[in-house]
Amino acid sequence: MLDQTAKRRLPARPGVGYKPQHFSSILADPTPVEWLEIHAENYMGDGGRPLAQLRHLAERFPISVHGVGLSIGGEAALDRDHLARLKQLCGWLDPASFSEHLAWSTHGAEFLNDLLPLPYTEATLARVCAHIDEVQDHVGRRMLLENPSVYVNFTETNLDEIDFLTEIAKRTGCGLLLDVNNVYVSCTNRQTDPGDYIDRFPHDLVGEIHLGGHDEDADDAGAPLLIDAHGSEVVDPVWQLYARTLARGGAKPTLIEWDNDVPDWPVLAEEATRAARILDGVPA
């Protein structure tokens, strides 16, 4: 049983995105998983089995809360009702970590079922920083911001993505969540070097790492087009990029994300085991 202090820290070990169908398996034998992540929007209700299970799991594991619906990069004001529900969830759960995406997912009153990238401009930078300040002030805790998956380049972009993320952290005091699969997806789609991206990333700001699967397609010109899908195993090039990440920044809490076509527990646990083996090779 973890003490209360340990529960409020994510260990630099593997975690998985929690799915209710794995509840019994996790309780029976979570090896090698040492922490769990939930999507905030799935636990903003007032009761029922999901919250009961989460309360039980929170007694045994550090929990990371990962938001997918705030639309941090959107042009509209943040949804105050959503913020209130998020504050309530973080208030009683007291998670070890809270994160959101550098993305937008709303247009007017419409919610889009995707996390869409942004142009990197001074105006976007100011808007994202203002939204992060609002979230951190309202929820009362530091947020981690995740690098996006990118499928196209914006003609109006005039700032480098890493510089953009670093400046956000500098202005707001937030940390960063480094999704290694997103790096691989974005760099492949942009025809840039993912290794160079990892080498230049500000690893001292990273509080959590994500690994996941992606789908492969091609654009109209026949060039590779990767889609961040979270519905399959982590591919070997992403594992290699992950090892490079740890060599640059040291061991960090590492999440296996598998949100679609969710497999049986042994398959997910094996992905976490592979992450554990790589973490074991990182000097203390």
SEBATOR-938312 format. One record per residue (C-alpha): residue in one letter; x, y, z; chain; residue number from 1. Coordinates in Angstrom, 2 decimals, decimal comma. Layout:
BEGIN
[lumkol "A"; [X; Y; Z]; "A"; NUM]
...
% end
This chain:
BEGIN
[lumkol "M"; [0,00; 0,00; 0,00]; "A"; 1]
[lumkol "L"; [1,36; 3,40; -0,98]; "A"; 2]
[lumkol "D"; [1,60; 6,16; 1,59]; "A"; 3]
[lumkol "Q"; [-0,22; 9,41; 0,92]; "A"; 4]
[lumkol "T"; [2,90; 11,27; -0,18]; "A"; 5]
[lumkol "A"; [3,87; 8,59; -2,70]; "A"; 6]
[lumkol "K"; [0,35; 8,58; -4,13]; "A"; 7]
[lumkol "R"; [0,79; 12,20; -5,15]; "A"; 8]
[lumkol "R"; [3,85; 11,49; -7,30]; "A"; 9]
[lumkol "L"; [4,07; 9,65; -10,56]; "A"; 10]
[lumkol "P"; [6,97; 7,19; -10,39]; "A"; 11]
[lumkol "A"; [9,41; 7,10; -13,28]; "A"; 12]
[lumkol "R"; [7,95; 3,75; -14,23]; "A"; 13]
[lumkol "P"; [5,28; 2,50; -16,66]; "A"; 14]
[lumkol "G"; [1,62; 3,43; -16,39]; "A"; 15]
[lumkol "V"; [-1,38; 2,68; -18,59]; "A"; 16]
[lumkol "G"; [-4,54; 4,47; -19,60]; "A"; 17]
[lumkol "Y"; [-7,20; 2,89; -17,39]; "A"; 18]
[lumkol "K"; [-10,12; 1,12; -19,05]; "A"; 19]
[lumkol "P"; [-13,02; -0,29; -16,96]; "A"; 20]
[lumkol "Q"; [-12,79; -3,73; -18,60]; "A"; 21]
[lumkol "H"; [-9,34; -4,10; -17,01]; "A"; 22]
[lumkol "F"; [-10,45; -3,28; -13,46]; "A"; 23]
[lumkol "S"; [-10,35; -6,84; -12,08]; "A"; 24]
[lumkol "S"; [-7,12; -7,74; -13,91]; "A"; 25]
[lumkol "I"; [-5,34; -4,65; -12,57]; "A"; 26]
[lumkol "L"; [-6,36; -5,46; -9,01]; "A"; 27]
[lumkol "A"; [-5,31; -9,10; -9,40]; "A"; 28]
[lumkol "D"; [-1,84; -8,36; -10,82]; "A"; 29]
[lumkol "P"; [-0,85; -4,92; -12,14]; "A"; 30]
[lumkol "T"; [2,77; -5,92; -12,87]; "A"; 31]
[lumkol "P"; [4,64; -3,96; -14,23]; "A"; 32]
[lumkol "V"; [2,17; -1,06; -14,15]; "A"; 33]
[lumkol "E"; [2,76; 1,34; -11,25]; "A"; 34]
[lumkol "W"; [0,32; 4,16; -12,04]; "A"; 35]
[lumkol "L"; [-2,83; 4,84; -14,04]; "A"; 36]
[lumkol "E"; [-4,14; 7,65; -16,20]; "A"; 37]
[lumkol "I"; [-7,78; 8,57; -16,79]; "A"; 38]
[lumkol "H"; [-9,50; 10,90; -19,23]; "A"; 39]
[lumkol "A"; [-11,02; 13,64; -17,11]; "A"; 40]
[lumkol "E"; [-14,23; 13,85; -19,12]; "A"; 41]
[lumkol "N"; [-15,13; 10,23; -18,25]; "A"; 42]
[lumkol "Y"; [-15,25; 11,02; -14,52]; "A"; 43]
[lumkol "M"; [-17,03; 14,35; -14,23]; "A"; 44]
[lumkol "G"; [-20,35; 12,87; -13,09]; "A"; 45]
[lumkol "D"; [-21,69; 12,63; -9,55]; "A"; 46]
[lumkol "G"; [-21,62; 8,91; -8,87]; "A"; 47]
[lumkol "G"; [-22,06; 5,41; -10,21]; "A"; 48]
[lumkol "R"; [-19,70; 2,52; -10,87]; "A"; 49]
[lumkol "P"; [-17,01; 4,52; -12,75]; "A"; 50]
[lumkol "L"; [-16,39; 6,84; -9,82]; "A"; 51]
[lumkol "A"; [-16,59; 3,98; -7,31]; "A"; 52]
[lumkol "Q"; [-13,95; 2,05; -9,24]; "A"; 53]
[lumkol "L"; [-11,76; 5,13; -9,58]; "A"; 54]
[lumkol "R"; [-11,91; 5,81; -5,84]; "A"; 55]
[lumkol "H"; [-10,86; 2,22; -5,19]; "A"; 56]
[lumkol "L"; [-7,97; 2,40; -7,66]; "A"; 57]
[lumkol "A"; [-6,82; 5,73; -6,24]; "A"; 58]
[lumkol "E"; [-6,23; 3,98; -2,91]; "A"; 59]
[lumkol "R"; [-3,62; 1,77; -4,58]; "A"; 60]
[lumkol "F"; [-2,14; 3,75; -7,47]; "A"; 61]
[lumkol "P"; [-1,01; 7,29; -8,28]; "A"; 62]
[lumkol "I"; [-3,51; 8,69; -10,78]; "A"; 63]
[lumkol "S"; [-2,83; 11,07; -13,66]; "A"; 64]
[lumkol "V"; [-5,76; 13,09; -15,02]; "A"; 65]
[lumkol "H"; [-5,54; 13,73; -18,77]; "A"; 66]
[lumkol "G"; [-8,01; 16,20; -20,24]; "A"; 67]
[lumkol "V"; [-9,18; 15,96; -23,83]; "A"; 68]
[lumkol "G"; [-11,96; 18,54; -23,99]; "A"; 69]
[lumkol "L"; [-10,77; 21,95; -22,80]; "A"; 70]
[lumkol "S"; [-9,80; 23,16; -26,29]; "A"; 71]
[lumkol "I"; [-6,80; 25,06; -24,92]; "A"; 72]
[lumkol "G"; [-5,95; 26,36; -28,39]; "A"; 73]
[lumkol "G"; [-9,46; 27,39; -29,37]; "A"; 74]
[lumkol "E"; [-10,27; 31,01; -30,19]; "A"; 75]
[lumkol "A"; [-13,34; 31,05; -27,95]; "A"; 76]
[lumkol "A"; [-13,29; 31,50; -24,19]; "A"; 77]
[lumkol "L"; [-12,85; 28,35; -22,13]; "A"; 78]
[lumkol "D"; [-16,03; 26,61; -21,02]; "A"; 79]
[lumkol "R"; [-16,55; 27,66; -17,40]; "A"; 80]
[lumkol "D"; [-18,83; 24,72; -16,63]; "A"; 81]
[lumkol "H"; [-16,18; 22,33; -17,92]; "A"; 82]
[lumkol "L"; [-13,57; 24,05; -15,76]; "A"; 83]
[lumkol "A"; [-15,82; 23,76; -12,71]; "A"; 84]
[lumkol "R"; [-16,29; 20,02; -13,26]; "A"; 85]
[lumkol "L"; [-12,56; 19,57; -13,78]; "A"; 86]
[lumkol "K"; [-11,83; 21,45; -10,55]; "A"; 87]
[lumkol "Q"; [-14,28; 19,26; -8,66]; "A"; 88]
[lumkol "L"; [-12,69; 16,07; -10,01]; "A"; 89]
[lumkol "C"; [-9,15; 17,18; -9,19]; "A"; 90]
[lumkol "G"; [-10,33; 18,39; -5,80]; "A"; 91]
[lumkol "W"; [-11,53; 15,05; -4,47]; "A"; 92]
[lumkol "L"; [-9,12; 12,84; -6,45]; "A"; 93]
[lumkol "D"; [-5,97; 14,90; -5,75]; "A"; 94]
[lumkol "P"; [-4,18; 13,41; -8,79]; "A"; 95]
[lumkol "A"; [-0,44; 13,10; -9,07]; "A"; 96]
[lumkol "S"; [-0,53; 14,89; -12,44]; "A"; 97]
[lumkol "F"; [-2,92; 16,85; -14,64]; "A"; 98]
[lumkol "S"; [-2,41; 17,40; -18,37]; "A"; 99]
[lumkol "E"; [-4,07; 18,71; -21,51]; "A"; 100]
[lumkol "H"; [-3,32; 19,02; -25,22]; "A"; 101]
[lumkol "L"; [-1,93; 21,82; -27,33]; "A"; 102]
[lumkol "A"; [-4,94; 21,60; -29,64]; "A"; 103]
[lumkol "W"; [-8,41; 22,91; -30,33]; "A"; 104]
[lumkol "S"; [-11,64; 20,90; -30,56]; "A"; 105]
[lumkol "T"; [-14,49; 23,41; -30,51]; "A"; 106]
[lumkol "H"; [-16,06; 25,83; -32,99]; "A"; 107]
[lumkol "G"; [-18,85; 27,97; -31,62]; "A"; 108]
[lumkol "A"; [-21,24; 25,62; -29,86]; "A"; 109]
[lumkol "E"; [-19,93; 22,59; -31,76]; "A"; 110]
[lumkol "F"; [-17,55; 20,06; -30,22]; "A"; 111]
[lumkol "L"; [-15,33; 18,25; -32,73]; "A"; 112]
[lumkol "N"; [-14,32; 14,69; -31,91]; "A"; 113]
[lumkol "D"; [-10,66; 15,33; -32,65]; "A"; 114]
[lumkol "L"; [-7,65; 17,23; -31,30]; "A"; 115]
[lumkol "L"; [-6,68; 19,64; -34,05]; "A"; 116]
[lumkol "P"; [-3,29; 21,39; -34,40]; "A"; 117]
[lumkol "L"; [-2,65; 25,14; -34,43]; "A"; 118]
[lumkol "P"; [-0,55; 27,61; -36,37]; "A"; 119]
[lumkol "Y"; [2,43; 28,76; -34,31]; "A"; 120]
[lumkol "T"; [2,16; 32,53; -34,26]; "A"; 121]
[lumkol "E"; [2,51; 35,26; -31,64]; "A"; 122]
[lumkol "A"; [-1,28; 35,62; -31,50]; "A"; 123]
[lumkol "T"; [-1,75; 31,88; -30,91]; "A"; 124]
[lumkol "L"; [0,99; 31,93; -28,30]; "A"; 125]
[lumkol "A"; [-0,69; 34,72; -26,35]; "A"; 126]
[lumkol "R"; [-4,10; 33,00; -26,51]; "A"; 127]
[lumkol "V"; [-2,79; 29,60; -25,39]; "A"; 128]
[lumkol "C"; [-0,85; 31,16; -22,51]; "A"; 129]
[lumkol "A"; [-3,93; 33,08; -21,36]; "A"; 130]
[lumkol "H"; [-5,99; 29,88; -21,41]; "A"; 131]
[lumkol "I"; [-3,36; 27,91; -19,49]; "A"; 132]
[lumkol "D"; [-3,13; 30,67; -16,88]; "A"; 133]
[lumkol "E"; [-6,91; 30,50; -16,50]; "A"; 134]
[lumkol "V"; [-6,91; 26,70; -16,15]; "A"; 135]
[lumkol "Q"; [-4,09; 26,63; -13,60]; "A"; 136]
[lumkol "D"; [-5,63; 29,45; -11,56]; "A"; 137]
[lumkol "H"; [-9,08; 27,86; -11,61]; "A"; 138]
[lumkol "V"; [-8,07; 24,26; -10,92]; "A"; 139]
[lumkol "G"; [-5,36; 25,30; -8,47]; "A"; 140]
[lumkol "R"; [-2,60; 23,06; -9,77]; "A"; 141]
[lumkol "R"; [0,17; 22,99; -12,37]; "A"; 142]
[lumkol "M"; [-0,72; 21,59; -15,77]; "A"; 143]
[lumkol "L"; [1,36; 19,63; -18,26]; "A"; 144]
[lumkol "L"; [0,86; 20,53; -21,93]; "A"; 145]
[lumkol "E"; [1,17; 17,80; -24,57]; "A"; 146]
[lumkol "N"; [2,83; 18,29; -27,96]; "A"; 147]
[lumkol "P"; [0,34; 17,65; -30,78]; "A"; 148]
[lumkol "S"; [0,14; 15,30; -33,73]; "A"; 149]
[lumkol "V"; [0,40; 17,41; -36,88]; "A"; 150]
[lumkol "Y"; [-0,83; 16,43; -40,34]; "A"; 151]
[lumkol "V"; [-0,32; 19,64; -42,34]; "A"; 152]
[lumkol "N"; [1,87; 22,72; -42,16]; "A"; 153]
[lumkol "F"; [0,22; 26,12; -41,67]; "A"; 154]
[lumkol "T"; [1,40; 28,89; -44,01]; "A"; 155]
[lumkol "E"; [1,02; 31,46; -41,22]; "A"; 156]
[lumkol "T"; [3,27; 29,55; -38,79]; "A"; 157]
[lumkol "N"; [6,37; 31,61; -38,00]; "A"; 158]
[lumkol "L"; [7,56; 29,95; -34,76]; "A"; 159]
[lumkol "D"; [9,25; 26,59; -34,30]; "A"; 160]
[lumkol "E"; [7,10; 24,09; -32,39]; "A"; 161]
[lumkol "I"; [9,72; 23,41; -29,71]; "A"; 162]
[lumkol "D"; [10,34; 27,13; -29,23]; "A"; 163]
[lumkol "F"; [6,57; 27,62; -29,03]; "A"; 164]
[lumkol "L"; [6,15; 24,98; -26,32]; "A"; 165]
[lumkol "T"; [9,17; 26,22; -24,39]; "A"; 166]
[lumkol "E"; [7,89; 29,80; -24,41]; "A"; 167]
[lumkol "I"; [4,47; 28,65; -23,18]; "A"; 168]
[lumkol "A"; [6,12; 26,91; -20,24]; "A"; 169]
[lumkol "K"; [8,26; 29,96; -19,52]; "A"; 170]
[lumkol "R"; [5,30; 32,36; -19,51]; "A"; 171]
[lumkol "T"; [2,81; 30,19; -17,60]; "A"; 172]
[lumkol "G"; [4,92; 27,94; -15,38]; "A"; 173]
[lumkol "C"; [3,26; 24,84; -16,84]; "A"; 174]
[lumkol "G"; [5,21; 21,67; -17,53]; "A"; 175]
[lumkol "L"; [5,29; 19,60; -20,71]; "A"; 176]
[lumkol "L"; [4,01; 16,15; -21,58]; "A"; 177]
[lumkol "L"; [6,18; 14,63; -24,30]; "A"; 178]
[lumkol "D"; [4,23; 12,25; -26,52]; "A"; 179]
[lumkol "V"; [6,93; 10,36; -28,41]; "A"; 180]
[lumkol "N"; [4,47; 8,82; -30,85]; "A"; 181]
[lumkol "N"; [3,17; 12,31; -31,67]; "A"; 182]
[lumkol "V"; [6,75; 13,37; -32,43]; "A"; 183]
[lumkol "Y"; [7,19; 10,44; -34,80]; "A"; 184]
[lumkol "V"; [3,80; 11,05; -36,46]; "A"; 185]
[lumkol "S"; [4,34; 14,79; -36,89]; "A"; 186]
[lumkol "C"; [7,92; 14,54; -38,13]; "A"; 187]
[lumkol "T"; [7,04; 11,80; -40,61]; "A"; 188]
[lumkol "N"; [4,16; 13,87; -41,95]; "A"; 189]
[lumkol "R"; [6,32; 17,00; -42,14]; "A"; 190]
[lumkol "Q"; [9,30; 15,07; -43,55]; "A"; 191]
[lumkol "T"; [11,59; 16,22; -40,75]; "A"; 192]
[lumkol "D"; [13,89; 14,28; -38,43]; "A"; 193]
[lumkol "P"; [12,20; 12,99; -35,23]; "A"; 194]
[lumkol "G"; [15,60; 12,33; -33,65]; "A"; 195]
[lumkol "D"; [16,56; 15,98; -34,06]; "A"; 196]
[lumkol "Y"; [13,23; 16,99; -32,48]; "A"; 197]
[lumkol "I"; [13,94; 14,80; -29,44]; "A"; 198]
[lumkol "D"; [17,49; 16,10; -29,14]; "A"; 199]
[lumkol "R"; [16,29; 19,73; -29,11]; "A"; 200]
[lumkol "F"; [13,34; 19,22; -26,76]; "A"; 201]
[lumkol "P"; [13,55; 20,85; -23,27]; "A"; 202]
[lumkol "H"; [13,62; 17,59; -21,28]; "A"; 203]
[lumkol "D"; [13,95; 19,41; -17,97]; "A"; 204]
[lumkol "L"; [10,34; 20,58; -18,42]; "A"; 205]
[lumkol "V"; [8,94; 17,08; -19,08]; "A"; 206]
[lumkol "G"; [6,78; 15,60; -16,32]; "A"; 207]
[lumkol "E"; [5,35; 12,65; -18,25]; "A"; 208]
[lumkol "I"; [5,92; 10,70; -21,46]; "A"; 209]
[lumkol "H"; [3,26; 9,07; -23,66]; "A"; 210]
[lumkol "L"; [3,67; 6,13; -26,03]; "A"; 211]
[lumkol "G"; [0,97; 4,85; -28,37]; "A"; 212]
[lumkol "G"; [0,18; 3,33; -31,74]; "A"; 213]
[lumkol "H"; [-0,71; 5,03; -35,01]; "A"; 214]
[lumkol "D"; [-2,28; 4,17; -38,35]; "A"; 215]
[lumkol "E"; [-0,39; 4,41; -41,64]; "A"; 216]
[lumkol "D"; [-1,84; 5,94; -44,80]; "A"; 217]
[lumkol "A"; [-0,62; 8,02; -47,73]; "A"; 218]
[lumkol "D"; [-1,44; 11,51; -48,94]; "A"; 219]
[lumkol "D"; [-2,55; 12,40; -52,48]; "A"; 220]
[lumkol "A"; [1,06; 12,47; -53,64]; "A"; 221]
[lumkol "G"; [1,77; 9,03; -52,20]; "A"; 222]
[lumkol "A"; [3,90; 10,29; -49,31]; "A"; 223]
[lumkol "P"; [3,46; 8,59; -45,92]; "A"; 224]
[lumkol "L"; [0,66; 10,02; -43,77]; "A"; 225]
[lumkol "L"; [0,53; 8,81; -40,19]; "A"; 226]
[lumkol "I"; [-2,58; 9,19; -38,02]; "A"; 227]
[lumkol "D"; [-2,38; 9,29; -34,22]; "A"; 228]
[lumkol "A"; [-5,00; 6,59; -33,56]; "A"; 229]
[lumkol "H"; [-4,17; 4,97; -30,17]; "A"; 230]
[lumkol "G"; [-5,52; 1,65; -31,40]; "A"; 231]
[lumkol "S"; [-2,47; -0,60; -31,81]; "A"; 232]
[lumkol "E"; [0,95; -1,53; -30,44]; "A"; 233]
[lumkol "V"; [3,82; 0,93; -30,27]; "A"; 234]
[lumkol "V"; [5,94; 0,44; -33,40]; "A"; 235]
[lumkol "D"; [9,67; -0,26; -33,28]; "A"; 236]
[lumkol "P"; [10,78; 3,19; -34,55]; "A"; 237]
[lumkol "V"; [8,81; 4,82; -31,72]; "A"; 238]
[lumkol "W"; [10,40; 2,47; -29,16]; "A"; 239]
[lumkol "Q"; [13,80; 3,49; -30,54]; "A"; 240]
[lumkol "L"; [12,84; 7,16; -30,31]; "A"; 241]
[lumkol "Y"; [11,69; 6,54; -26,72]; "A"; 242]
[lumkol "A"; [15,08; 5,07; -25,80]; "A"; 243]
[lumkol "R"; [16,72; 8,15; -27,33]; "A"; 244]
[lumkol "T"; [14,38; 10,34; -25,27]; "A"; 245]
[lumkol "L"; [15,40; 8,66; -22,02]; "A"; 246]
[lumkol "A"; [19,07; 8,91; -22,97]; "A"; 247]
[lumkol "R"; [18,62; 12,68; -23,34]; "A"; 248]
[lumkol "G"; [16,31; 13,40; -20,41]; "A"; 249]
[lumkol "G"; [16,53; 10,47; -18,00]; "A"; 250]
[lumkol "A"; [13,79; 8,19; -16,72]; "A"; 251]
[lumkol "K"; [10,31; 9,72; -16,66]; "A"; 252]
[lumkol "P"; [6,79; 8,41; -15,88]; "A"; 253]
[lumkol "T"; [5,80; 6,66; -19,11]; "A"; 254]
[lumkol "L"; [2,23; 5,97; -20,19]; "A"; 255]
[lumkol "I"; [1,07; 3,34; -22,67]; "A"; 256]
[lumkol "E"; [-1,95; 4,90; -24,45]; "A"; 257]
[lumkol "W"; [-4,40; 2,48; -26,06]; "A"; 258]
[lumkol "D"; [-7,85; 4,05; -26,36]; "A"; 259]
[lumkol "N"; [-9,40; 2,34; -29,41]; "A"; 260]
[lumkol "D"; [-9,79; -1,37; -30,17]; "A"; 261]
[lumkol "V"; [-8,66; -1,90; -26,59]; "A"; 262]
[lumkol "P"; [-6,96; -5,29; -26,15]; "A"; 263]
[lumkol "D"; [-7,16; -7,77; -23,29]; "A"; 264]
[lumkol "W"; [-5,06; -6,90; -20,25]; "A"; 265]
[lumkol "P"; [-2,07; -9,19; -21,04]; "A"; 266]
[lumkol "V"; [-1,44; -7,37; -24,32]; "A"; 267]
[lumkol "L"; [-1,45; -3,96; -22,64]; "A"; 268]
[lumkol "A"; [0,68; -5,26; -19,76]; "A"; 269]
[lumkol "E"; [3,25; -6,57; -22,26]; "A"; 270]
[lumkol "E"; [3,56; -3,09; -23,78]; "A"; 271]
[lumkol "A"; [4,17; -1,71; -20,29]; "A"; 272]
[lumkol "T"; [6,73; -4,46; -19,69]; "A"; 273]
[lumkol "R"; [8,65; -3,39; -22,78]; "A"; 274]
[lumkol "A"; [8,71; 0,19; -21,48]; "A"; 275]
[lumkol "A"; [9,91; -1,10; -18,11]; "A"; 276]
[lumkol "R"; [12,82; -2,94; -19,74]; "A"; 277]
[lumkol "I"; [13,95; 0,26; -21,46]; "A"; 278]
[lumkol "L"; [13,55; 2,26; -18,24]; "A"; 279]
[lumkol "D"; [15,61; -0,35; -16,40]; "A"; 280]
[lumkol "G"; [18,53; 0,44; -18,70]; "A"; 281]
[lumkol "V"; [18,53; 4,16; -17,89]; "A"; 282]
[lumkol "P"; [21,25; 5,16; -15,37]; "A"; 283]
[lumkol "A"; [19,85; 6,44; -12,07]; "A"; 284]
% end
